[in-house]
Amino acid sequence: MVATPDLSSLRNAKNLIELLRHARPNDTPPRLVINQAGIPKRPEIPAKDFAETMGVEPSAVLPFDAAIFGQAGNNGQMVLEVAPKTPASDNLRRLARTLTGREAASGGGEKSANSILSFLKNRKRA
């Protein structure tokens, strides 16, 4: 469940989570991602209060960063490619690990999508 930290989003997300909990009681609890946190001059509910009301701890709180998300969207790239060392990228990595159940690759840090697929570029065609 992705929600922004405002009152209308809180109401809608809470209703959806309650619906999911009743419809699927044997499933794992829904996960919560708070998106666009920290927009200047916008009244927002703190992540702690939002989570308390929902009864679900957020899996990620993504900070608002118009420059990074705008650049990634305009270039057709992932946020991790545009700005790999930002708080938004760190939160997205953590969220991906949580959802997939995988840990970070051991060794010399995390690899980009380009380095992971570079072996395909260098492969000889038959």
Chimera marker file (.cmm) of the C-alpha trace (Angstrom):
<marker_set name="trace">
<marker id="1" x="0.000" y="0.000" z="0.000" r="1" g="1" b="0" radius="0.5"/>
<marker id="2" x="1.484" y="3.338" z="-1.035" r="1" g="1" b="0" radius="0.5"/>
<marker id="3" x="0.147" y="6.473" z="0.622" r="1" g="1" b="0" radius="0.5"/>
<marker id="4" x="1.119" y="10.105" z="0.975" r="1" g="1" b="0" radius="0.5"/>
<marker id="5" x="1.281" y="11.511" z="4.518" r="1" g="1" b="0" radius="0.5"/>
<marker id="6" x="-1.945" y="13.532" z="4.406" r="1" g="1" b="0" radius="0.5"/>
<marker id="7" x="-5.337" y="13.086" z="6.022" r="1" g="1" b="0" radius="0.5"/>
<marker id="8" x="-7.297" y="11.926" z="2.947" r="1" g="1" b="0" radius="0.5"/>
<marker id="9" x="-4.643" y="9.371" z="2.049" r="1" g="1" b="0" radius="0.5"/>
<marker id="10" x="-4.590" y="8.122" z="5.644" r="1" g="1" b="0" radius="0.5"/>
<marker id="11" x="-8.357" y="7.595" z="5.589" r="1" g="1" b="0" radius="0.5"/>
<marker id="12" x="-8.309" y="5.753" z="2.246" r="1" g="1" b="0" radius="0.5"/>
<marker id="13" x="-5.275" y="3.616" z="3.093" r="1" g="1" b="0" radius="0.5"/>
<marker id="14" x="-6.715" y="2.656" z="6.487" r="1" g="1" b="0" radius="0.5"/>
<marker id="15" x="-9.973" y="1.545" z="4.854" r="1" g="1" b="0" radius="0.5"/>
<marker id="16" x="-8.119" y="-0.520" z="2.243" r="1" g="1" b="0" radius="0.5"/>
<marker id="17" x="-5.856" y="-2.177" z="4.800" r="1" g="1" b="0" radius="0.5"/>
<marker id="18" x="-8.832" y="-3.090" z="6.984" r="1" g="1" b="0" radius="0.5"/>
<marker id="19" x="-10.601" y="-4.519" z="3.920" r="1" g="1" b="0" radius="0.5"/>
<marker id="20" x="-7.525" y="-6.583" z="3.013" r="1" g="1" b="0" radius="0.5"/>
<marker id="21" x="-7.091" y="-7.860" z="6.561" r="1" g="1" b="0" radius="0.5"/>
<marker id="22" x="-10.718" y="-9.066" z="6.699" r="1" g="1" b="0" radius="0.5"/>
<marker id="23" x="-10.747" y="-10.490" z="3.164" r="1" g="1" b="0" radius="0.5"/>
<marker id="24" x="-7.429" y="-12.337" z="3.531" r="1" g="1" b="0" radius="0.5"/>
<marker id="25" x="-6.930" y="-13.169" z="7.217" r="1" g="1" b="0" radius="0.5"/>
<marker id="26" x="-4.313" y="-15.885" z="6.579" r="1" g="1" b="0" radius="0.5"/>
<marker id="27" x="-2.031" y="-13.727" z="4.429" r="1" g="1" b="0" radius="0.5"/>
<marker id="28" x="0.861" y="-11.671" z="5.714" r="1" g="1" b="0" radius="0.5"/>
<marker id="29" x="-0.129" y="-8.181" z="6.823" r="1" g="1" b="0" radius="0.5"/>
<marker id="30" x="-0.118" y="-5.520" z="4.099" r="1" g="1" b="0" radius="0.5"/>
<marker id="31" x="3.031" y="-3.440" z="3.757" r="1" g="1" b="0" radius="0.5"/>
<marker id="32" x="2.929" y="0.339" z="3.887" r="1" g="1" b="0" radius="0.5"/>
<marker id="33" x="5.094" y="2.763" z="1.901" r="1" g="1" b="0" radius="0.5"/>
<marker id="34" x="4.812" y="6.450" z="2.681" r="1" g="1" b="0" radius="0.5"/>
<marker id="35" x="5.614" y="8.452" z="-0.441" r="1" g="1" b="0" radius="0.5"/>
<marker id="36" x="6.338" y="12.171" z="-0.897" r="1" g="1" b="0" radius="0.5"/>
<marker id="37" x="7.281" y="12.801" z="2.720" r="1" g="1" b="0" radius="0.5"/>
<marker id="38" x="8.652" y="16.211" z="3.578" r="1" g="1" b="0" radius="0.5"/>
<marker id="39" x="7.117" y="18.410" z="0.881" r="1" g="1" b="0" radius="0.5"/>
<marker id="40" x="7.790" y="22.005" z="1.967" r="1" g="1" b="0" radius="0.5"/>
<marker id="41" x="4.828" y="24.069" z="3.197" r="1" g="1" b="0" radius="0.5"/>
<marker id="42" x="2.440" y="21.112" z="3.067" r="1" g="1" b="0" radius="0.5"/>
<marker id="43" x="0.753" y="19.982" z="6.245" r="1" g="1" b="0" radius="0.5"/>
<marker id="44" x="1.499" y="16.313" z="6.753" r="1" g="1" b="0" radius="0.5"/>
<marker id="45" x="1.061" y="13.605" z="9.319" r="1" g="1" b="0" radius="0.5"/>
<marker id="46" x="4.369" y="12.370" z="10.789" r="1" g="1" b="0" radius="0.5"/>
<marker id="47" x="5.301" y="8.830" z="9.705" r="1" g="1" b="0" radius="0.5"/>
<marker id="48" x="5.164" y="7.591" z="13.316" r="1" g="1" b="0" radius="0.5"/>
<marker id="49" x="1.584" y="8.847" z="13.796" r="1" g="1" b="0" radius="0.5"/>
<marker id="50" x="0.563" y="7.572" z="10.353" r="1" g="1" b="0" radius="0.5"/>
<marker id="51" x="1.870" y="4.079" z="11.174" r="1" g="1" b="0" radius="0.5"/>
<marker id="52" x="0.252" y="4.101" z="14.610" r="1" g="1" b="0" radius="0.5"/>
<marker id="53" x="-3.156" y="4.932" z="13.141" r="1" g="1" b="0" radius="0.5"/>
<marker id="54" x="-2.796" y="2.316" z="10.410" r="1" g="1" b="0" radius="0.5"/>
<marker id="55" x="-1.529" y="-0.396" z="12.743" r="1" g="1" b="0" radius="0.5"/>
<marker id="56" x="1.251" y="-1.154" z="10.228" r="1" g="1" b="0" radius="0.5"/>
<marker id="57" x="4.895" y="-0.108" z="10.367" r="1" g="1" b="0" radius="0.5"/>
<marker id="58" x="6.014" y="1.523" z="7.103" r="1" g="1" b="0" radius="0.5"/>
<marker id="59" x="8.359" y="-0.609" z="5.014" r="1" g="1" b="0" radius="0.5"/>
<marker id="60" x="9.754" y="2.611" z="3.537" r="1" g="1" b="0" radius="0.5"/>
<marker id="61" x="9.346" y="6.354" z="3.862" r="1" g="1" b="0" radius="0.5"/>
<marker id="62" x="10.313" y="7.968" z="0.565" r="1" g="1" b="0" radius="0.5"/>
<marker id="63" x="11.329" y="11.619" z="0.863" r="1" g="1" b="0" radius="0.5"/>
<marker id="64" x="10.100" y="14.157" z="-1.650" r="1" g="1" b="0" radius="0.5"/>
<marker id="65" x="12.867" y="15.065" z="-4.105" r="1" g="1" b="0" radius="0.5"/>
<marker id="66" x="11.418" y="16.664" z="-7.216" r="1" g="1" b="0" radius="0.5"/>
<marker id="67" x="14.776" y="17.019" z="-8.981" r="1" g="1" b="0" radius="0.5"/>
<marker id="68" x="15.769" y="13.354" z="-8.736" r="1" g="1" b="0" radius="0.5"/>
<marker id="69" x="12.359" y="11.848" z="-9.479" r="1" g="1" b="0" radius="0.5"/>
<marker id="70" x="11.733" y="14.359" z="-12.270" r="1" g="1" b="0" radius="0.5"/>
<marker id="71" x="15.100" y="13.660" z="-13.903" r="1" g="1" b="0" radius="0.5"/>
<marker id="72" x="14.605" y="9.903" z="-13.664" r="1" g="1" b="0" radius="0.5"/>
<marker id="73" x="11.115" y="10.160" z="-15.161" r="1" g="1" b="0" radius="0.5"/>
<marker id="74" x="12.191" y="12.448" z="-17.997" r="1" g="1" b="0" radius="0.5"/>
<marker id="75" x="15.207" y="10.287" z="-18.873" r="1" g="1" b="0" radius="0.5"/>
<marker id="76" x="13.318" y="7.009" z="-18.564" r="1" g="1" b="0" radius="0.5"/>
<marker id="77" x="15.770" y="5.812" z="-15.936" r="1" g="1" b="0" radius="0.5"/>
<marker id="78" x="15.468" y="4.327" z="-12.475" r="1" g="1" b="0" radius="0.5"/>
<marker id="79" x="16.041" y="6.592" z="-9.477" r="1" g="1" b="0" radius="0.5"/>
<marker id="80" x="18.913" y="4.303" z="-8.456" r="1" g="1" b="0" radius="0.5"/>
<marker id="81" x="20.652" y="5.058" z="-11.763" r="1" g="1" b="0" radius="0.5"/>
<marker id="82" x="20.159" y="8.820" z="-11.591" r="1" g="1" b="0" radius="0.5"/>
<marker id="83" x="21.127" y="9.311" z="-7.940" r="1" g="1" b="0" radius="0.5"/>
<marker id="84" x="22.461" y="6.106" z="-6.345" r="1" g="1" b="0" radius="0.5"/>
<marker id="85" x="23.670" y="7.709" z="-3.096" r="1" g="1" b="0" radius="0.5"/>
<marker id="86" x="20.556" y="9.631" z="-2.031" r="1" g="1" b="0" radius="0.5"/>
<marker id="87" x="18.163" y="8.835" z="0.837" r="1" g="1" b="0" radius="0.5"/>
<marker id="88" x="15.432" y="7.973" z="-1.694" r="1" g="1" b="0" radius="0.5"/>
<marker id="89" x="17.705" y="5.406" z="-3.354" r="1" g="1" b="0" radius="0.5"/>
<marker id="90" x="18.664" y="3.894" z="0.004" r="1" g="1" b="0" radius="0.5"/>
<marker id="91" x="14.995" y="3.550" z="0.951" r="1" g="1" b="0" radius="0.5"/>
<marker id="92" x="14.139" y="1.991" z="-2.427" r="1" g="1" b="0" radius="0.5"/>
<marker id="93" x="16.977" y="-0.551" z="-2.046" r="1" g="1" b="0" radius="0.5"/>
<marker id="94" x="15.797" y="-1.444" z="1.451" r="1" g="1" b="0" radius="0.5"/>
<marker id="95" x="12.210" y="-1.801" z="0.200" r="1" g="1" b="0" radius="0.5"/>
<marker id="96" x="13.325" y="-4.068" z="-2.659" r="1" g="1" b="0" radius="0.5"/>
<marker id="97" x="15.241" y="-6.281" z="-0.208" r="1" g="1" b="0" radius="0.5"/>
<marker id="98" x="12.216" y="-6.459" z="2.086" r="1" g="1" b="0" radius="0.5"/>
<marker id="99" x="9.827" y="-7.388" z="-0.719" r="1" g="1" b="0" radius="0.5"/>
<marker id="100" x="12.100" y="-9.969" z="-2.342" r="1" g="1" b="0" radius="0.5"/>
<marker id="101" x="13.553" y="-11.384" z="0.858" r="1" g="1" b="0" radius="0.5"/>
<marker id="102" x="17.063" y="-11.072" z="-0.556" r="1" g="1" b="0" radius="0.5"/>
<marker id="103" x="20.091" y="-9.483" z="1.014" r="1" g="1" b="0" radius="0.5"/>
<marker id="104" x="22.542" y="-7.152" z="-0.664" r="1" g="1" b="0" radius="0.5"/>
<marker id="105" x="25.252" y="-8.770" z="-2.754" r="1" g="1" b="0" radius="0.5"/>
<marker id="106" x="28.374" y="-9.372" z="-0.689" r="1" g="1" b="0" radius="0.5"/>
<marker id="107" x="31.667" y="-7.961" z="-1.782" r="1" g="1" b="0" radius="0.5"/>
<marker id="108" x="32.482" y="-4.607" z="-3.317" r="1" g="1" b="0" radius="0.5"/>
<marker id="109" x="29.159" y="-2.884" z="-2.859" r="1" g="1" b="0" radius="0.5"/>
<marker id="110" x="26.031" y="-2.998" z="-4.965" r="1" g="1" b="0" radius="0.5"/>
<marker id="111" x="26.201" y="-3.285" z="-8.724" r="1" g="1" b="0" radius="0.5"/>
<marker id="112" x="24.207" y="-1.182" z="-11.105" r="1" g="1" b="0" radius="0.5"/>
<marker id="113" x="21.860" y="-2.684" z="-13.662" r="1" g="1" b="0" radius="0.5"/>
<marker id="114" x="24.394" y="-1.805" z="-16.367" r="1" g="1" b="0" radius="0.5"/>
<marker id="115" x="27.213" y="-3.786" z="-14.746" r="1" g="1" b="0" radius="0.5"/>
<marker id="116" x="24.977" y="-6.754" z="-14.032" r="1" g="1" b="0" radius="0.5"/>
<marker id="117" x="23.939" y="-7.037" z="-17.680" r="1" g="1" b="0" radius="0.5"/>
<marker id="118" x="27.318" y="-6.095" z="-19.167" r="1" g="1" b="0" radius="0.5"/>
<marker id="119" x="28.146" y="-9.745" z="-19.808" r="1" g="1" b="0" radius="0.5"/>
<marker id="120" x="25.365" y="-9.812" z="-22.420" r="1" g="1" b="0" radius="0.5"/>
<marker id="121" x="26.916" y="-6.949" z="-24.360" r="1" g="1" b="0" radius="0.5"/>
<marker id="122" x="30.317" y="-8.628" z="-24.523" r="1" g="1" b="0" radius="0.5"/>
<marker id="123" x="28.963" y="-12.028" z="-25.556" r="1" g="1" b="0" radius="0.5"/>
<marker id="124" x="29.835" y="-13.240" z="-29.038" r="1" g="1" b="0" radius="0.5"/>
<marker id="125" x="26.962" y="-14.031" z="-31.307" r="1" g="1" b="0" radius="0.5"/>
<marker id="126" x="26.769" y="-17.523" z="-32.722" r="1" g="1" b="0" radius="0.5"/>
<link id1="1" id2="2" r="1" g="1" b="0" radius="0.2"/>
<link id1="2" id2="3" r="1" g="1" b="0" radius="0.2"/>
<link id1="3" id2="4" r="1" g="1" b="0" radius="0.2"/>
<link id1="4" id2="5" r="1" g="1" b="0" radius="0.2"/>
<link id1="5" id2="6" r="1" g="1" b="0" radius="0.2"/>
<link id1="6" id2="7" r="1" g="1" b="0" radius="0.2"/>
<link id1="7" id2="8" r="1" g="1" b="0" radius="0.2"/>
<link id1="8" id2="9" r="1" g="1" b="0" radius="0.2"/>
<link id1="9" id2="10" r="1" g="1" b="0" radius="0.2"/>
<link id1="10" id2="11" r="1" g="1" b="0" radius="0.2"/>
<link id1="11" id2="12" r="1" g="1" b="0" radius="0.2"/>
<link id1="12" id2="13" r="1" g="1" b="0" radius="0.2"/>
<link id1="13" id2="14" r="1" g="1" b="0" radius="0.2"/>
<link id1="14" id2="15" r="1" g="1" b="0" radius="0.2"/>
<link id1="15" id2="16" r="1" g="1" b="0" radius="0.2"/>
<link id1="16" id2="17" r="1" g="1" b="0" radius="0.2"/>
<link id1="17" id2="18" r="1" g="1" b="0" radius="0.2"/>
<link id1="18" id2="19" r="1" g="1" b="0" radius="0.2"/>
<link id1="19" id2="20" r="1" g="1" b="0" radius="0.2"/>
<link id1="20" id2="21" r="1" g="1" b="0" radius="0.2"/>
<link id1="21" id2="22" r="1" g="1" b="0" radius="0.2"/>
<link id1="22" id2="23" r="1" g="1" b="0" radius="0.2"/>
<link id1="23" id2="24" r="1" g="1" b="0" radius="0.2"/>
<link id1="24" id2="25" r="1" g="1" b="0" radius="0.2"/>
<link id1="25" id2="26" r="1" g="1" b="0" radius="0.2"/>
<link id1="26" id2="27" r="1" g="1" b="0" radius="0.2"/>
<link id1="27" id2="28" r="1" g="1" b="0" radius="0.2"/>
<link id1="28" id2="29" r="1" g="1" b="0" radius="0.2"/>
<link id1="29" id2="30" r="1" g="1" b="0" radius="0.2"/>
<link id1="30" id2="31" r="1" g="1" b="0" radius="0.2"/>
<link id1="31" id2="32" r="1" g="1" b="0" radius="0.2"/>
<link id1="32" id2="33" r="1" g="1" b="0" radius="0.2"/>
<link id1="33" id2="34" r="1" g="1" b="0" radius="0.2"/>
<link id1="34" id2="35" r="1" g="1" b="0" radius="0.2"/>
<link id1="35" id2="36" r="1" g="1" b="0" radius="0.2"/>
<link id1="36" id2="37" r="1" g="1" b="0" radius="0.2"/>
<link id1="37" id2="38" r="1" g="1" b="0" radius="0.2"/>
<link id1="38" id2="39" r="1" g="1" b="0" radius="0.2"/>
<link id1="39" id2="40" r="1" g="1" b="0" radius="0.2"/>
<link id1="40" id2="41" r="1" g="1" b="0" radius="0.2"/>
<link id1="41" id2="42" r="1" g="1" b="0" radius="0.2"/>
<link id1="42" id2="43" r="1" g="1" b="0" radius="0.2"/>
<link id1="43" id2="44" r="1" g="1" b="0" radius="0.2"/>
<link id1="44" id2="45" r="1" g="1" b="0" radius="0.2"/>
<link id1="45" id2="46" r="1" g="1" b="0" radius="0.2"/>
<link id1="46" id2="47" r="1" g="1" b="0" radius="0.2"/>
<link id1="47" id2="48" r="1" g="1" b="0" radius="0.2"/>
<link id1="48" id2="49" r="1" g="1" b="0" radius="0.2"/>
<link id1="49" id2="50" r="1" g="1" b="0" radius="0.2"/>
<link id1="50" id2="51" r="1" g="1" b="0" radius="0.2"/>
<link id1="51" id2="52" r="1" g="1" b="0" radius="0.2"/>
<link id1="52" id2="53" r="1" g="1" b="0" radius="0.2"/>
<link id1="53" id2="54" r="1" g="1" b="0" radius="0.2"/>
<link id1="54" id2="55" r="1" g="1" b="0" radius="0.2"/>
<link id1="55" id2="56" r="1" g="1" b="0" radius="0.2"/>
<link id1="56" id2="57" r="1" g="1" b="0" radius="0.2"/>
<link id1="57" id2="58" r="1" g="1" b="0" radius="0.2"/>
<link id1="58" id2="59" r="1" g="1" b="0" radius="0.2"/>
<link id1="59" id2="60" r="1" g="1" b="0" radius="0.2"/>
<link id1="60" id2="61" r="1" g="1" b="0" radius="0.2"/>
<link id1="61" id2="62" r="1" g="1" b="0" radius="0.2"/>
<link id1="62" id2="63" r="1" g="1" b="0" radius="0.2"/>
<link id1="63" id2="64" r="1" g="1" b="0" radius="0.2"/>
<link id1="64" id2="65" r="1" g="1" b="0" radius="0.2"/>
<link id1="65" id2="66" r="1" g="1" b="0" radius="0.2"/>
<link id1="66" id2="67" r="1" g="1" b="0" radius="0.2"/>
<link id1="67" id2="68" r="1" g="1" b="0" radius="0.2"/>
<link id1="68" id2="69" r="1" g="1" b="0" radius="0.2"/>
<link id1="69" id2="70" r="1" g="1" b="0" radius="0.2"/>
<link id1="70" id2="71" r="1" g="1" b="0" radius="0.2"/>
<link id1="71" id2="72" r="1" g="1" b="0" radius="0.2"/>
<link id1="72" id2="73" r="1" g="1" b="0" radius="0.2"/>
<link id1="73" id2="74" r="1" g="1" b="0" radius="0.2"/>
<link id1="74" id2="75" r="1" g="1" b="0" radius="0.2"/>
<link id1="75" id2="76" r="1" g="1" b="0" radius="0.2"/>
<link id1="76" id2="77" r="1" g="1" b="0" radius="0.2"/>
<link id1="77" id2="78" r="1" g="1" b="0" radius="0.2"/>
<link id1="78" id2="79" r="1" g="1" b="0" radius="0.2"/>
<link id1="79" id2="80" r="1" g="1" b="0" radius="0.2"/>
<link id1="80" id2="81" r="1" g="1" b="0" radius="0.2"/>
<link id1="81" id2="82" r="1" g="1" b="0" radius="0.2"/>
<link id1="82" id2="83" r="1" g="1" b="0" radius="0.2"/>
<link id1="83" id2="84" r="1" g="1" b="0" radius="0.2"/>
<link id1="84" id2="85" r="1" g="1" b="0" radius="0.2"/>
<link id1="85" id2="86" r="1" g="1" b="0" radius="0.2"/>
<link id1="86" id2="87" r="1" g="1" b="0" radius="0.2"/>
<link id1="87" id2="88" r="1" g="1" b="0" radius="0.2"/>
<link id1="88" id2="89" r="1" g="1" b="0" radius="0.2"/>
<link id1="89" id2="90" r="1" g="1" b="0" radius="0.2"/>
<link id1="90" id2="91" r="1" g="1" b="0" radius="0.2"/>
<link id1="91" id2="92" r="1" g="1" b="0" radius="0.2"/>
<link id1="92" id2="93" r="1" g="1" b="0" radius="0.2"/>
<link id1="93" id2="94" r="1" g="1" b="0" radius="0.2"/>
<link id1="94" id2="95" r="1" g="1" b="0" radius="0.2"/>
<link id1="95" id2="96" r="1" g="1" b="0" radius="0.2"/>
<link id1="96" id2="97" r="1" g="1" b="0" radius="0.2"/>
<link id1="97" id2="98" r="1" g="1" b="0" radius="0.2"/>
<link id1="98" id2="99" r="1" g="1" b="0" radius="0.2"/>
<link id1="99" id2="100" r="1" g="1" b="0" radius="0.2"/>
<link id1="100" id2="101" r="1" g="1" b="0" radius="0.2"/>
<link id1="101" id2="102" r="1" g="1" b="0" radius="0.2"/>
<link id1="102" id2="103" r="1" g="1" b="0" radius="0.2"/>
<link id1="103" id2="104" r="1" g="1" b="0" radius="0.2"/>
<link id1="104" id2="105" r="1" g="1" b="0" radius="0.2"/>
<link id1="105" id2="106" r="1" g="1" b="0" radius="0.2"/>
<link id1="106" id2="107" r="1" g="1" b="0" radius="0.2"/>
<link id1="107" id2="108" r="1" g="1" b="0" radius="0.2"/>
<link id1="108" id2="109" r="1" g="1" b="0" radius="0.2"/>
<link id1="109" id2="110" r="1" g="1" b="0" radius="0.2"/>
<link id1="110" id2="111" r="1" g="1" b="0" radius="0.2"/>
<link id1="111" id2="112" r="1" g="1" b="0" radius="0.2"/>
<link id1="112" id2="113" r="1" g="1" b="0" radius="0.2"/>
<link id1="113" id2="114" r="1" g="1" b="0" radius="0.2"/>
<link id1="114" id2="115" r="1" g="1" b="0" radius="0.2"/>
<link id1="115" id2="116" r="1" g="1" b="0" radius="0.2"/>
<link id1="116" id2="117" r="1" g="1" b="0" radius="0.2"/>
<link id1="117" id2="118" r="1" g="1" b="0" radius="0.2"/>
<link id1="118" id2="119" r="1" g="1" b="0" radius="0.2"/>
<link id1="119" id2="120" r="1" g="1" b="0" radius="0.2"/>
<link id1="120" id2="121" r="1" g="1" b="0" radius="0.2"/>
<link id1="121" id2="122" r="1" g="1" b="0" radius="0.2"/>
<link id1="122" id2="123" r="1" g="1" b="0" radius="0.2"/>
<link id1="123" id2="124" r="1" g="1" b="0" radius="0.2"/>
<link id1="124" id2="125" r="1" g="1" b="0" radius="0.2"/>
<link id1="125" id2="126" r="1" g="1" b="0" radius="0.2"/>
</marker_set>
